[in-house]
Amino acid sequence: MDGKALARIGAIVFVTIAITATVIEMTRKDGPARGVAAPAAPVMDDPLREDLRRCQLLGGAAASDHECLATWAQNRDRFLGRDPAEAR
């Protein structure tokens, strides 16, 4: 057997395997994905969240709003796990 024939047989085997893998993947039933975490529980009545939403709706004007600046500072302290009195 010469090199050309061997290359052709190899190519045919490769294409056959690729087609078989594609058919198997397409016929696979989509079940629940493994390792996917359940959605987080909704946050219950968080006044800080409501204030943050209000500041978000203000857009660029929120950068000069004193209440938004205080809300962002409080959110930053909560995120970093700092006591608000300790931050000052």
URURVEN-V756210 format. One record per residue. PHI is phi in whole degrees, 0 to 359 (999 if undefined). Layout:
PHI
PHI
This chain:
999
271
295
296
295
296
295
295
297
298
295
296
297
298
296
298
295
297
294
297
297
295
296
298
294
286
270
294
281
278
257
296
291
280
79
272
286
290
299
293
293
296
286
267
33
261
297
296
297
295
294
296
295
298
294
296
290
290
73
295
293
292
293
251
272
296
294
292
298
292
295
295
295
294
295
297
297
294
296
278
75
264
283
303
290
288
291
272
